[in-house]
Amino acid sequence: MRKRFHQSLDELKEKLLVMAGFSEQAIQRAIEAYRTRDGEMVELVRKSEPSINRLEREIDSTALDLLATEQPMAVDLRFILSVIRINADLERVGDLAVNIAVRVGETNALQPVDLPVDIPRLGTLAAAMIRKALEAFIDGDAEMAESVLALDDEVDRLNSAAFHALSRVIREQPAVTTQALNAMLIARNLERVGDHATNIAEDVIFWVKGNDIRHKMTAA
């Protein structure tokens, strides 16, 4: 009986890894679409959304069935709860990739302009956070998960710098307001990707160590 249960946990993990692959690929394609102004890449990202949504529903259904029928305890319970939360974060990463792709598509229809913001660098860092958080999940490595948390401040800093630089562009060059606004929104979406990577890392720590560090407040 327990052997079958643990086989079900392994299958649940495999499903989540497939979901992770779709979401990670979508965000990487969205970043590449921005960098290369590739309209075909934009469409690939947009077409990935139904598969991500379908997998999210399947994973939630499987996880909830295990909770209801097996009544797991301790680390197994934490694992299933973490899978449910990580699943939701991965679905949101897929949504953010689509948001970015939509903005890239709009920007591609406009005159190219040089903007004082390094979106590919921000995207590379946010994607690296997702990848590292997923590696921590695969290996059950709380220390690796903790290293993801340290990267979030840099993503936030880059997004803030992008906001201020692009706000200045809008004030000084109103003719390129649409391009600047789209870049600002893309940067914001990438910052949100970093937030979801942080959530995933926190869930890995919860699963492995039993420590819930979400919304943890530091002393003033």
C-alpha positions as CSV (number, residue, x, y, z in Angstrom):
1,M,0.0,0.0,0.0
2,R,2.8,2.5,1.0
3,K,4.8,1.4,-2.1
4,R,1.9,2.4,-4.3
5,F,1.5,5.6,-2.5
6,H,5.2,6.5,-3.0
7,Q,4.9,5.6,-6.7
8,S,2.0,8.0,-6.9
9,L,4.2,10.7,-5.3
10,D,6.9,10.0,-7.9
11,E,4.3,10.3,-10.7
12,L,3.1,13.6,-9.2
13,K,6.6,14.9,-9.1
14,E,7.2,13.9,-12.8
15,K,4.0,15.7,-13.8
16,L,5.2,18.8,-12.0
17,L,8.5,18.6,-13.8
18,V,6.8,18.5,-17.2
19,M,4.8,21.6,-16.1
20,A,8.0,23.2,-15.1
21,G,9.6,22.5,-18.5
22,F,6.7,24.2,-20.3
23,S,6.7,27.2,-18.1
24,E,10.5,27.6,-18.1
25,Q,10.6,27.3,-21.9
26,A,7.8,29.9,-22.3
27,I,9.7,32.5,-20.3
28,Q,12.9,31.8,-22.1
29,R,11.2,32.1,-25.5
30,A,9.5,35.4,-24.4
31,I,12.9,36.8,-23.5
32,E,14.4,35.6,-26.8
33,A,11.5,37.1,-28.7
34,Y,12.2,40.5,-27.1
35,R,15.9,40.2,-27.8
36,T,15.5,39.2,-31.5
37,R,12.1,40.8,-32.3
38,D,11.0,37.4,-33.5
39,G,7.3,37.3,-34.2
40,E,7.3,33.5,-34.6
41,M,8.7,33.1,-31.1
42,V,5.9,35.4,-29.8
43,E,3.3,33.0,-31.3
44,L,5.0,29.9,-29.8
45,V,4.8,31.5,-26.3
46,R,1.1,32.4,-26.8
47,K,0.3,28.9,-28.1
48,S,1.9,27.3,-25.0
49,E,-0.7,28.6,-22.6
50,P,-3.4,25.9,-23.1
51,S,-0.9,23.1,-22.4
52,I,0.3,24.8,-19.2
53,N,-3.3,25.4,-18.0
54,R,-4.3,21.8,-18.7
55,L,-1.3,20.5,-16.8
56,E,-2.1,22.8,-13.9
57,R,-5.5,21.3,-13.6
58,E,-4.2,17.7,-13.9
59,I,-1.6,18.2,-11.2
60,D,-4.0,19.9,-8.8
61,S,-6.5,17.1,-9.3
62,T,-3.9,14.4,-8.7
63,A,-2.5,16.1,-5.6
64,L,-6.0,16.7,-4.1
65,D,-6.9,13.1,-4.7
66,L,-3.8,11.9,-2.8
67,L,-4.6,14.2,0.1
68,A,-8.2,12.9,0.3
69,T,-7.5,9.2,-0.2
70,E,-4.1,8.7,1.5
71,Q,-4.2,11.2,4.3
72,P,-0.4,11.7,4.3
73,M,1.6,12.8,7.3
74,A,4.8,14.8,7.9
75,V,7.2,15.1,5.0
76,D,4.8,13.5,2.5
77,L,2.0,15.9,3.4
78,R,4.5,18.8,3.1
79,F,5.6,17.5,-0.3
80,I,2.0,17.4,-1.7
81,L,1.2,20.9,-0.3
82,S,4.4,22.2,-1.8
83,V,3.5,20.7,-5.2
84,I,0.1,22.4,-5.2
85,R,1.7,25.8,-4.4
86,I,4.6,25.3,-6.9
87,N,2.1,24.3,-9.6
88,A,0.2,27.6,-9.1
89,D,3.4,29.6,-9.3
90,L,4.5,27.8,-12.5
91,E,1.1,28.5,-14.1
92,R,1.6,32.2,-13.3
93,V,5.1,32.1,-14.8
94,G,3.4,30.8,-18.0
95,D,0.9,33.7,-17.8
96,L,3.7,36.2,-17.4
97,A,5.5,34.8,-20.4
98,V,2.4,35.3,-22.5
99,N,2.1,38.9,-21.1
100,I,5.6,39.6,-22.2
101,A,5.1,38.0,-25.6
102,V,2.0,40.2,-26.2
103,R,4.0,43.4,-25.3
104,V,6.8,42.2,-27.6
105,G,4.3,41.7,-30.4
106,E,3.0,45.2,-30.0
107,T,6.6,46.6,-29.9
108,N,7.6,44.8,-33.0
109,A,4.9,46.7,-34.9
110,L,6.5,50.0,-34.0
111,Q,9.7,51.8,-35.0
112,P,12.7,50.2,-33.2
113,V,14.3,52.5,-30.6
114,D,17.3,52.2,-28.3
115,L,16.1,52.3,-24.7
116,P,18.3,52.7,-21.6
117,V,17.4,49.4,-20.1
118,D,18.9,45.9,-20.3
119,I,15.8,43.7,-20.5
120,P,17.8,40.6,-21.6
121,R,19.9,40.8,-18.5
122,L,16.9,41.1,-16.2
123,G,15.3,38.2,-18.1
124,T,18.3,36.1,-17.9
125,L,18.5,36.6,-14.1
126,A,14.8,35.9,-13.6
127,A,15.0,32.7,-15.7
128,A,18.1,31.6,-13.8
129,M,16.1,32.0,-10.5
130,I,13.3,29.8,-11.9
131,R,15.8,27.2,-13.1
132,K,17.7,27.1,-9.8
133,A,14.5,26.9,-7.8
134,L,13.4,23.9,-9.9
135,E,16.8,22.2,-9.5
136,A,16.4,22.6,-5.8
137,F,13.0,20.9,-6.0
138,I,14.3,18.1,-8.1
139,D,17.2,17.4,-5.6
140,G,15.3,18.3,-2.5
141,D,18.1,20.8,-1.8
142,A,17.1,23.4,0.8
143,E,20.5,25.1,0.6
144,M,20.2,25.6,-3.1
145,A,16.6,27.0,-2.6
146,E,18.0,29.5,-0.1
147,S,20.5,30.7,-2.7
148,V,17.6,31.6,-4.9
149,L,16.2,34.0,-2.3
150,A,19.4,36.0,-2.4
151,L,18.9,36.7,-6.1
152,D,15.6,38.4,-5.7
153,D,17.0,41.7,-4.5
154,E,19.0,42.1,-7.7
155,V,16.0,41.4,-9.9
156,D,14.0,44.0,-7.8
157,R,16.9,46.5,-8.3
158,L,17.1,46.0,-12.0
159,N,13.3,46.4,-12.3
160,S,13.4,49.6,-10.3
161,A,16.3,51.0,-12.4
162,A,14.3,50.2,-15.5
163,F,11.2,52.0,-14.2
164,H,13.1,55.2,-13.4
165,A,15.1,55.2,-16.7
166,L,12.0,54.5,-18.8
167,S,9.9,57.1,-16.9
168,R,12.6,59.6,-17.9
169,V,12.4,58.5,-21.5
170,I,8.7,59.0,-21.5
171,R,9.1,62.6,-20.2
172,E,11.8,63.5,-22.5
173,Q,10.9,61.6,-25.7
174,P,7.1,61.4,-25.9
175,A,7.2,60.0,-29.4
176,V,8.5,56.7,-28.1
177,T,6.1,56.5,-25.1
178,T,4.5,53.2,-26.3
179,Q,7.8,51.4,-26.7
180,A,9.0,52.7,-23.3
181,L,5.8,51.6,-21.6
182,N,6.0,48.2,-23.2
183,A,9.6,47.8,-22.0
184,M,8.5,49.0,-18.5
185,L,5.7,46.4,-18.4
186,I,8.0,43.6,-19.6
187,A,10.5,44.5,-16.9
188,R,7.7,44.4,-14.3
189,N,6.6,41.0,-15.5
190,L,10.1,39.7,-15.3
191,E,10.3,41.0,-11.7
192,R,7.2,39.0,-11.0
193,V,8.8,35.9,-12.5
194,G,11.5,36.4,-9.9
195,D,8.9,36.6,-7.2
196,H,7.4,33.3,-8.3
197,A,10.9,31.7,-8.3
198,T,11.2,32.9,-4.7
199,N,7.9,31.4,-3.8
200,I,9.0,28.0,-5.3
201,A,12.3,28.2,-3.4
202,E,10.4,28.9,-0.2
203,D,8.1,25.9,-0.8
204,V,11.2,23.6,-1.3
205,I,12.5,24.8,2.1
206,F,9.1,24.1,3.6
207,W,9.0,20.6,2.1
208,V,12.5,19.7,3.1
209,K,12.9,21.4,6.5
210,G,9.3,22.0,7.6
211,N,10.0,25.7,7.9
212,D,7.4,28.1,6.5
213,I,9.4,31.2,5.7
214,R,6.8,33.0,3.6
215,H,6.2,36.6,4.6
216,K,8.9,36.3,7.2
217,M,9.5,39.7,8.8
218,T,13.0,40.9,9.7
219,A,13.7,42.9,12.8
220,A,13.7,46.7,12.3
